[in-house]
Amino acid sequence: MKKTDLAKYDAKKLMNQAGPRTKSFGAAGATPLDRREQRERERALGLVPFAVKLNSDLVKQLQDLAKERGVEMNQLVADVLQKGLAG
């Protein structure tokens, strides 16, 4: 990779865009959404980012429960919060 190509790649990473793609890599797979597109889709679904700091033991319990139920962590936390707030 040339020095100018590396600089372009770094600039694209900073701009949150995908890096260089060759024909052998990524051609067969789906292109991932960039973060801006992902945020717009989530916003359209009514989702809001909500960061909290939890005890590591509690996080481990949540991860185990999500794995056991076969659901994503976001869905599990939403279910647990809804049940907790309901009663």
Biopython code that builds the backbone (N, CA, C, O; Angstrom):
import numpy as np
from Bio.PDB.StructureBuilder import StructureBuilder

atoms = [
    (1, "MET", "N", (0.849, -1.174, 0.000)),
    (1, "MET", "CA", (0.000, 0.000, 0.000)),
    (1, "MET", "C", (0.894, 1.236, 0.000)),
    (1, "MET", "O", (1.838, 1.335, 0.784)),
    (2, "LYS", "N", (0.592, 2.147, -0.865)),
    (2, "LYS", "CA", (1.376, 3.378, -0.964)),
    (2, "LYS", "C", (1.067, 4.289, 0.211)),
    (2, "LYS", "O", (0.039, 4.152, 0.875)),
    (3, "LYS", "N", (1.963, 5.205, 0.448)),
    (3, "LYS", "CA", (1.788, 6.142, 1.546)),
    (3, "LYS", "C", (0.537, 6.999, 1.337)),
    (3, "LYS", "O", (-0.185, 7.285, 2.292)),
    (4, "THR", "N", (0.281, 7.402, 0.104)),
    (4, "THR", "CA", (-0.918, 8.215, -0.171)),
    (4, "THR", "C", (-2.191, 7.404, 0.031)),
    (4, "THR", "O", (-3.195, 7.929, 0.512)),
    (5, "ASP", "N", (-2.153, 6.105, -0.343)),
    (5, "ASP", "CA", (-3.317, 5.248, -0.116)),
    (5, "ASP", "C", (-3.601, 5.087, 1.368)),
    (5, "ASP", "O", (-4.755, 5.094, 1.798)),
    (6, "LEU", "N", (-2.535, 4.943, 2.144)),
    (6, "LEU", "CA", (-2.686, 4.823, 3.590)),
    (6, "LEU", "C", (-3.285, 6.095, 4.181)),
    (6, "LEU", "O", (-4.129, 6.027, 5.073)),
    (7, "ALA", "N", (-2.855, 7.247, 3.693)),
    (7, "ALA", "CA", (-3.397, 8.517, 4.178)),
    (7, "ALA", "C", (-4.882, 8.640, 3.824)),
    (7, "ALA", "O", (-5.679, 9.118, 4.630)),
    (8, "LYS", "N", (-5.244, 8.209, 2.621)),
    (8, "LYS", "CA", (-6.654, 8.240, 2.221)),
    (8, "LYS", "C", (-7.483, 7.308, 3.093)),
    (8, "LYS", "O", (-8.586, 7.658, 3.513)),
    (9, "TYR", "N", (-6.954, 6.130, 3.362)),
    (9, "TYR", "CA", (-7.643, 5.162, 4.207)),
    (9, "TYR", "C", (-7.858, 5.723, 5.612)),
    (9, "TYR", "O", (-8.944, 5.595, 6.177)),
    (10, "ASP", "N", (-6.822, 6.344, 6.169)),
    (10, "ASP", "CA", (-6.944, 6.953, 7.488)),
    (10, "ASP", "C", (-7.990, 8.060, 7.498)),
    (10, "ASP", "O", (-8.756, 8.186, 8.453)),
    (11, "ALA", "N", (-8.024, 8.858, 6.444)),
    (11, "ALA", "CA", (-9.006, 9.942, 6.347)),
    (11, "ALA", "C", (-10.417, 9.372, 6.289)),
    (11, "ALA", "O", (-11.329, 9.919, 6.909)),
    (12, "LYS", "N", (-10.608, 8.287, 5.556)),
    (12, "LYS", "CA", (-11.931, 7.664, 5.478)),
    (12, "LYS", "C", (-12.349, 7.093, 6.816)),
    (12, "LYS", "O", (-13.520, 7.164, 7.188)),
    (13, "LYS", "N", (-11.395, 6.523, 7.545)),
    (13, "LYS", "CA", (-11.711, 5.996, 8.871)),
    (13, "LYS", "C", (-12.154, 7.127, 9.788)),
    (13, "LYS", "O", (-13.094, 6.969, 10.566)),
    (14, "LEU", "N", (-11.482, 8.255, 9.696)),
    (14, "LEU", "CA", (-11.839, 9.401, 10.528)),
    (14, "LEU", "C", (-13.218, 9.928, 10.179)),
    (14, "LEU", "O", (-13.939, 10.426, 11.043)),
    (15, "MET", "N", (-13.579, 9.816, 8.917)),
    (15, "MET", "CA", (-14.881, 10.298, 8.469)),
    (15, "MET", "C", (-15.961, 9.232, 8.648)),
    (15, "MET", "O", (-17.102, 9.413, 8.223)),
    (16, "ASN", "N", (-15.585, 8.108, 9.288)),
    (16, "ASN", "CA", (-16.525, 7.033, 9.587)),
    (16, "ASN", "C", (-17.053, 6.373, 8.323)),
    (16, "ASN", "O", (-18.236, 6.044, 8.238)),
    (17, "GLN", "N", (-16.192, 6.180, 7.355)),
    (17, "GLN", "CA", (-16.554, 5.497, 6.127)),
    (17, "GLN", "C", (-15.761, 4.213, 6.033)),
    (17, "GLN", "O", (-14.754, 4.039, 6.720)),
    (18, "ALA", "N", (-16.213, 3.327, 5.191)),
    (18, "ALA", "CA", (-15.540, 2.052, 5.008)),
    (18, "ALA", "C", (-14.185, 2.258, 4.338)),
    (18, "ALA", "O", (-13.997, 3.192, 3.559)),
    (19, "GLY", "N", (-13.256, 1.378, 4.651)),
    (19, "GLY", "CA", (-11.925, 1.451, 4.089)),
    (19, "GLY", "C", (-11.869, 0.847, 2.700)),
    (19, "GLY", "O", (-12.905, 0.565, 2.097)),
    (20, "PRO", "N", (-10.664, 0.650, 2.192)),
    (20, "PRO", "CA", (-10.524, 0.115, 0.849)),
    (20, "PRO", "C", (-11.031, -1.319, 0.784)),
    (20, "PRO", "O", (-10.849, -2.100, 1.718)),
    (21, "ARG", "N", (-11.667, -1.649, -0.329)),
    (21, "ARG", "CA", (-12.196, -2.993, -0.490)),
    (21, "ARG", "C", (-11.635, -3.579, -1.769)),
    (21, "ARG", "O", (-11.625, -2.939, -2.820)),
    (22, "THR", "N", (-11.181, -4.776, -1.656)),
    (22, "THR", "CA", (-10.716, -5.467, -2.841)),
    (22, "THR", "C", (-11.834, -6.351, -3.352)),
    (22, "THR", "O", (-12.842, -6.539, -2.672)),
    (23, "LYS", "N", (-11.663, -6.892, -4.543)),
    (23, "LYS", "CA", (-12.691, -7.745, -5.117)),
    (23, "LYS", "C", (-12.865, -9.021, -4.316)),
    (23, "LYS", "O", (-13.974, -9.546, -4.223)),
    (24, "SER", "N", (-11.785, -9.529, -3.736)),
    (24, "SER", "CA", (-11.877, -10.782, -3.002)),
    (24, "SER", "C", (-12.465, -10.573, -1.612)),
    (24, "SER", "O", (-13.067, -11.495, -1.061)),
    (25, "PHE", "N", (-12.312, -9.417, -1.047)),
    (25, "PHE", "CA", (-12.819, -9.166, 0.305)),
    (25, "PHE", "C", (-14.033, -8.265, 0.246)),
    (25, "PHE", "O", (-13.970, -7.161, -0.294)),
    (26, "GLY", "N", (-15.120, -8.728, 0.793)),
    (26, "GLY", "CA", (-16.303, -7.895, 0.886)),
    (26, "GLY", "C", (-17.209, -7.948, -0.317)),
    (26, "GLY", "O", (-18.327, -7.436, -0.258)),
    (27, "ALA", "N", (-16.774, -8.543, -1.398)),
    (27, "ALA", "CA", (-17.618, -8.589, -2.591)),
    (27, "ALA", "C", (-18.809, -9.506, -2.373)),
    (27, "ALA", "O", (-19.911, -9.221, -2.842)),
    (28, "ALA", "N", (-18.593, -10.605, -1.663)),
    (28, "ALA", "CA", (-19.667, -11.578, -1.443)),
    (28, "ALA", "C", (-20.566, -11.164, -0.285)),
    (28, "ALA", "O", (-21.751, -11.499, -0.274)),
    (29, "GLY", "N", (-20.022, -10.444, 0.684)),
    (29, "GLY", "CA", (-20.781, -10.075, 1.870)),
    (29, "GLY", "C", (-21.548, -8.790, 1.688)),
    (29, "GLY", "O", (-21.282, -8.007, 0.777)),
    (30, "ALA", "N", (-22.500, -8.587, 2.569)),
    (30, "ALA", "CA", (-23.274, -7.348, 2.540)),
    (30, "ALA", "C", (-22.427, -6.215, 3.105)),
    (30, "ALA", "O", (-21.617, -6.423, 4.008)),
    (31, "THR", "N", (-22.617, -5.038, 2.575)),
    (31, "THR", "CA", (-21.872, -3.900, 3.095)),
    (31, "THR", "C", (-22.527, -3.425, 4.381)),
    (31, "THR", "O", (-23.741, -3.221, 4.413)),
    (32, "PRO", "N", (-21.753, -3.244, 5.439)),
    (32, "PRO", "CA", (-22.328, -2.805, 6.700)),
    (32, "PRO", "C", (-22.744, -1.337, 6.626)),
    (32, "PRO", "O", (-22.180, -0.555, 5.861)),
    (33, "LEU", "N", (-23.728, -0.986, 7.425)),
    (33, "LEU", "CA", (-24.175, 0.398, 7.479)),
    (33, "LEU", "C", (-23.137, 1.228, 8.205)),
    (33, "LEU", "O", (-22.491, 0.750, 9.138)),
    (34, "ASP", "N", (-22.976, 2.466, 7.782)),
    (34, "ASP", "CA", (-22.108, 3.308, 8.573)),
    (34, "ASP", "C", (-22.904, 3.799, 9.781)),
    (34, "ASP", "O", (-24.124, 3.645, 9.832)),
    (35, "ARG", "N", (-22.231, 4.370, 10.719)),
    (35, "ARG", "CA", (-22.874, 4.725, 11.981)),
    (35, "ARG", "C", (-23.998, 5.734, 11.812)),
    (35, "ARG", "O", (-25.014, 5.655, 12.504)),
    (36, "ARG", "N", (-23.826, 6.671, 10.910)),
    (36, "ARG", "CA", (-24.864, 7.684, 10.687)),
    (36, "ARG", "C", (-26.142, 7.031, 10.166)),
    (36, "ARG", "O", (-27.237, 7.342, 10.636)),
    (37, "GLU", "N", (-26.005, 6.132, 9.200)),
    (37, "GLU", "CA", (-27.183, 5.437, 8.673)),
    (37, "GLU", "C", (-27.838, 4.590, 9.751)),
    (37, "GLU", "O", (-29.064, 4.538, 9.849)),
    (38, "GLN", "N", (-27.015, 3.923, 10.563)),
    (38, "GLN", "CA", (-27.552, 3.097, 11.643)),
    (38, "GLN", "C", (-28.318, 3.954, 12.643)),
    (38, "GLN", "O", (-29.400, 3.564, 13.082)),
    (39, "ARG", "N", (-27.782, 5.108, 13.010)),
    (39, "ARG", "CA", (-28.482, 6.007, 13.955)),
    (39, "ARG", "C", (-29.801, 6.487, 13.369)),
    (39, "ARG", "O", (-30.798, 6.578, 14.086)),
    (40, "GLU", "N", (-29.823, 6.795, 12.074)),
    (40, "GLU", "CA", (-31.053, 7.258, 11.433)),
    (40, "GLU", "C", (-32.116, 6.163, 11.435)),
    (40, "GLU", "O", (-33.290, 6.435, 11.685)),
    (41, "ARG", "N", (-31.709, 4.929, 11.159)),
    (41, "ARG", "CA", (-32.665, 3.817, 11.194)),
    (41, "ARG", "C", (-33.205, 3.597, 12.600)),
    (41, "ARG", "O", (-34.404, 3.386, 12.786)),
    (42, "GLU", "N", (-32.322, 3.648, 13.585)),
    (42, "GLU", "CA", (-32.756, 3.453, 14.970)),
    (42, "GLU", "C", (-33.681, 4.588, 15.404)),
    (42, "GLU", "O", (-34.664, 4.356, 16.108)),
    (43, "ARG", "N", (-33.371, 5.792, 14.992)),
    (43, "ARG", "CA", (-34.213, 6.939, 15.328)),
    (43, "ARG", "C", (-35.599, 6.774, 14.717)),
    (43, "ARG", "O", (-36.602, 7.100, 15.352)),
    (44, "ALA", "N", (-35.659, 6.268, 13.482)),
    (44, "ALA", "CA", (-36.940, 6.037, 12.817)),
    (44, "ALA", "C", (-37.768, 4.982, 13.551)),
    (44, "ALA", "O", (-38.998, 5.014, 13.511)),
    (45, "LEU", "N", (-37.092, 4.052, 14.218)),
    (45, "LEU", "CA", (-37.779, 3.025, 15.005)),
    (45, "LEU", "C", (-38.154, 3.526, 16.404)),
    (45, "LEU", "O", (-38.792, 2.806, 17.172)),
    (46, "GLY", "N", (-37.760, 4.746, 16.730)),
    (46, "GLY", "CA", (-38.066, 5.312, 18.039)),
    (46, "GLY", "C", (-37.071, 4.914, 19.114)),
    (46, "GLY", "O", (-37.353, 5.066, 20.303)),
    (47, "LEU", "N", (-35.909, 4.404, 18.715)),
    (47, "LEU", "CA", (-34.898, 3.981, 19.680)),
    (47, "LEU", "C", (-34.009, 5.160, 20.060)),
    (47, "LEU", "O", (-33.657, 5.988, 19.220)),
    (48, "VAL", "N", (-33.659, 5.219, 21.319)),
    (48, "VAL", "CA", (-32.821, 6.293, 21.840)),
    (48, "VAL", "C", (-31.643, 5.659, 22.571)),
    (48, "VAL", "O", (-31.852, 4.763, 23.389)),
    (49, "PRO", "N", (-30.411, 6.093, 22.304)),
    (49, "PRO", "CA", (-29.275, 5.557, 23.055)),
    (49, "PRO", "C", (-29.390, 5.924, 24.527)),
    (49, "PRO", "O", (-29.730, 7.056, 24.869)),
    (50, "PHE", "N", (-29.104, 4.956, 25.397)),
    (50, "PHE", "CA", (-29.261, 5.165, 26.838)),
    (50, "PHE", "C", (-28.112, 4.455, 27.534)),
    (50, "PHE", "O", (-28.152, 3.239, 27.721)),
    (51, "ALA", "N", (-27.104, 5.197, 27.911)),
    (51, "ALA", "CA", (-25.913, 4.608, 28.530)),
    (51, "ALA", "C", (-26.039, 4.639, 30.049)),
    (51, "ALA", "O", (-26.417, 5.652, 30.637)),
    (52, "VAL", "N", (-25.716, 3.517, 30.664)),
    (52, "VAL", "CA", (-25.701, 3.423, 32.123)),
    (52, "VAL", "C", (-24.451, 2.676, 32.559)),
    (52, "VAL", "O", (-23.844, 1.951, 31.771)),
    (53, "LYS", "N", (-24.075, 2.854, 33.801)),
    (53, "LYS", "CA", (-22.938, 2.124, 34.353)),
    (53, "LYS", "C", (-23.493, 1.146, 35.383)),
    (53, "LYS", "O", (-24.167, 1.534, 36.338)),
    (54, "LEU", "N", (-23.192, -0.130, 35.162)),
    (54, "LEU", "CA", (-23.699, -1.185, 36.018)),
    (54, "LEU", "C", (-22.550, -1.989, 36.611)),
    (54, "LEU", "O", (-21.443, -2.011, 36.072)),
    (55, "ASN", "N", (-22.828, -2.638, 37.710)),
    (55, "ASN", "CA", (-21.878, -3.521, 38.351)),
    (55, "ASN", "C", (-21.568, -4.669, 37.393)),
    (55, "ASN", "O", (-22.466, -5.167, 36.714)),
    (56, "SER", "N", (-20.318, -5.090, 37.332)),
    (56, "SER", "CA", (-19.915, -6.133, 36.384)),
    (56, "SER", "C", (-20.643, -7.458, 36.635)),
    (56, "SER", "O", (-20.900, -8.205, 35.692)),
    (57, "ASP", "N", (-20.979, -7.759, 37.904)),
    (57, "ASP", "CA", (-21.727, -8.987, 38.191)),
    (57, "ASP", "C", (-23.126, -8.931, 37.580)),
    (57, "ASP", "O", (-23.617, -9.929, 37.052)),
    (58, "LEU", "N", (-23.756, -7.779, 37.651)),
    (58, "LEU", "CA", (-25.083, -7.609, 37.068)),
    (58, "LEU", "C", (-25.029, -7.723, 35.545)),
    (58, "LEU", "O", (-25.916, -8.320, 34.934)),
    (59, "VAL", "N", (-24.006, -7.160, 34.942)),
    (59, "VAL", "CA", (-23.846, -7.246, 33.490)),
    (59, "VAL", "C", (-23.646, -8.699, 33.076)),
    (59, "VAL", "O", (-24.203, -9.139, 32.070)),
    (60, "LYS", "N", (-22.861, -9.442, 33.839)),
    (60, "LYS", "CA", (-22.636, -10.857, 33.541)),
    (60, "LYS", "C", (-23.957, -11.628, 33.623)),
    (60, "LYS", "O", (-24.222, -12.487, 32.782)),
    (61, "GLN", "N", (-24.782, -11.330, 34.624)),
    (61, "GLN", "CA", (-26.090, -11.986, 34.742)),
    (61, "GLN", "C", (-26.967, -11.666, 33.536)),
    (61, "GLN", "O", (-27.640, -12.549, 33.005)),
    (62, "LEU", "N", (-26.960, -10.415, 33.106)),
    (62, "LEU", "CA", (-27.750, -10.018, 31.948)),
    (62, "LEU", "C", (-27.251, -10.713, 30.676)),
    (62, "LEU", "O", (-28.052, -11.163, 29.857)),
    (63, "GLN", "N", (-25.942, -10.796, 30.518)),
    (63, "GLN", "CA", (-25.381, -11.461, 29.346)),
    (63, "GLN", "C", (-25.753, -12.941, 29.321)),
    (63, "GLN", "O", (-26.106, -13.484, 28.274)),
    (64, "ASP", "N", (-25.670, -13.590, 30.484)),
    (64, "ASP", "CA", (-26.030, -15.001, 30.569)),
    (64, "ASP", "C", (-27.511, -15.209, 30.257)),
    (64, "ASP", "O", (-27.878, -16.146, 29.549)),
    (65, "LEU", "N", (-28.348, -14.334, 30.786)),
    (65, "LEU", "CA", (-29.784, -14.444, 30.552)),
    (65, "LEU", "C", (-30.124, -14.210, 29.071)),
    (65, "LEU", "O", (-30.976, -14.897, 28.507)),
    (66, "ALA", "N", (-29.459, -13.249, 28.461)),
    (66, "ALA", "CA", (-29.686, -12.979, 27.037)),
    (66, "ALA", "C", (-29.271, -14.175, 26.192)),
    (66, "ALA", "O", (-29.957, -14.544, 25.239)),
    (67, "LYS", "N", (-28.148, -14.773, 26.548)),
    (67, "LYS", "CA", (-27.674, -15.953, 25.816)),
    (67, "LYS", "C", (-28.640, -17.120, 26.009)),
    (67, "LYS", "O", (-28.944, -17.848, 25.065)),
    (68, "GLU", "N", (-29.117, -17.291, 27.240)),
    (68, "GLU", "CA", (-30.058, -18.369, 27.552)),
    (68, "GLU", "C", (-31.366, -18.224, 26.778)),
    (68, "GLU", "O", (-31.907, -19.207, 26.273)),
    (69, "ARG", "N", (-31.864, -17.007, 26.687)),
    (69, "ARG", "CA", (-33.126, -16.751, 25.981)),
    (69, "ARG", "C", (-32.942, -16.628, 24.472)),
    (69, "ARG", "O", (-33.910, -16.720, 23.717)),
    (70, "GLY", "N", (-31.708, -16.422, 24.034)),
    (70, "GLY", "CA", (-31.438, -16.283, 22.605)),
    (70, "GLY", "C", (-31.904, -14.954, 22.041)),
    (70, "GLY", "O", (-32.354, -14.883, 20.897)),
    (71, "VAL", "N", (-31.796, -13.893, 22.846)),
    (71, "VAL", "CA", (-32.184, -12.559, 22.403)),
    (71, "VAL", "C", (-30.990, -11.628, 22.528)),
    (71, "VAL", "O", (-30.015, -11.927, 23.217)),
    (72, "GLU", "N", (-31.087, -10.490, 21.844)),
    (72, "GLU", "CA", (-30.025, -9.486, 21.952)),
    (72, "GLU", "C", (-30.119, -8.792, 23.303)),
    (72, "GLU", "O", (-31.173, -8.773, 23.939)),
    (73, "MET", "N", (-29.016, -8.232, 23.719)),
    (73, "MET", "CA", (-28.941, -7.554, 25.015)),
    (73, "MET", "C", (-29.923, -6.387, 25.078)),
    (73, "MET", "O", (-30.558, -6.172, 26.111)),
    (74, "ASN", "N", (-30.056, -5.630, 23.985)),
    (74, "ASN", "CA", (-30.982, -4.496, 23.976)),
    (74, "ASN", "C", (-32.410, -4.947, 24.275)),
    (74, "ASN", "O", (-33.115, -4.321, 25.067)),
    (75, "GLN", "N", (-32.824, -6.026, 23.640)),
    (75, "GLN", "CA", (-34.182, -6.537, 23.839)),
    (75, "GLN", "C", (-34.366, -7.040, 25.263)),
    (75, "GLN", "O", (-35.399, -6.785, 25.882)),
    (76, "LEU", "N", (-33.376, -7.750, 25.787)),
    (76, "LEU", "CA", (-33.467, -8.267, 27.150)),
    (76, "LEU", "C", (-33.590, -7.133, 28.159)),
    (76, "LEU", "O", (-34.447, -7.177, 29.042)),
    (77, "VAL", "N", (-32.750, -6.128, 28.036)),
    (77, "VAL", "CA", (-32.785, -5.008, 28.981)),
    (77, "VAL", "C", (-34.120, -4.273, 28.888)),
    (77, "VAL", "O", (-34.673, -3.865, 29.909)),
    (78, "ALA", "N", (-34.638, -4.104, 27.686)),
    (78, "ALA", "CA", (-35.939, -3.455, 27.521)),
    (78, "ALA", "C", (-37.028, -4.277, 28.207)),
    (78, "ALA", "O", (-37.889, -3.717, 28.885)),
    (79, "ASP", "N", (-37.000, -5.595, 28.038)),
    (79, "ASP", "CA", (-37.994, -6.463, 28.694)),
    (79, "ASP", "C", (-37.895, -6.400, 30.199)),
    (79, "ASP", "O", (-38.908, -6.283, 30.888)),
    (80, "VAL", "N", (-36.678, -6.475, 30.716)),
    (80, "VAL", "CA", (-36.472, -6.443, 32.180)),
    (80, "VAL", "C", (-36.934, -5.091, 32.753)),
    (80, "VAL", "O", (-37.573, -5.051, 33.805)),
    (81, "LEU", "N", (-36.616, -3.999, 32.071)),
    (81, "LEU", "CA", (-37.049, -2.691, 32.555)),
    (81, "LEU", "C", (-38.570, -2.538, 32.513)),
    (81, "LEU", "O", (-39.161, -1.986, 33.441)),
    (82, "GLN", "N", (-39.201, -3.021, 31.450)),
    (82, "GLN", "CA", (-40.653, -2.924, 31.360)),
    (82, "GLN", "C", (-41.327, -3.718, 32.471)),
    (82, "GLN", "O", (-42.283, -3.244, 33.085)),
    (83, "LYS", "N", (-40.829, -4.931, 32.730)),
    (83, "LYS", "CA", (-41.405, -5.745, 33.814)),
    (83, "LYS", "C", (-41.170, -5.093, 35.171)),
    (83, "LYS", "O", (-42.054, -5.096, 36.028)),
    (84, "GLY", "N", (-39.987, -4.539, 35.362)),
    (84, "GLY", "CA", (-39.663, -3.891, 36.636)),
    (84, "GLY", "C", (-40.501, -2.638, 36.872)),
    (84, "GLY", "O", (-40.928, -2.376, 37.996)),
    (85, "LEU", "N", (-40.734, -1.876, 35.828)),
    (85, "LEU", "CA", (-41.520, -0.647, 35.969)),
    (85, "LEU", "C", (-43.013, -0.924, 36.091)),
    (85, "LEU", "O", (-43.753, -0.112, 36.647)),
    (86, "ALA", "N", (-43.458, -2.066, 35.575)),
    (86, "ALA", "CA", (-44.882, -2.398, 35.614)),
    (86, "ALA", "C", (-45.325, -2.835, 37.017)),
    (86, "ALA", "O", (-46.496, -2.680, 37.364)),
    (87, "GLY", "N", (-44.444, -3.357, 37.795)),
    (87, "GLY", "CA", (-44.922, -3.827, 39.090)),
    (87, "GLY", "C", (-43.863, -4.040, 40.013)),
    (87, "GLY", "O", (-44.107, -4.438, 41.152)),
]
sb = StructureBuilder()
sb.init_structure("model")
sb.init_model(0)
sb.init_chain("A")
sb.init_seg("    ")
for serial, (resi, resn, name, xyz) in enumerate(atoms, 1):
    if name == "N":
        sb.init_residue(resn, " ", resi, " ")
    sb.init_atom(name, np.array(xyz, "f"), 0.0, 1.0, " ", f" {name:<3s}", serial, name[0])
structure = sb.get_structure()
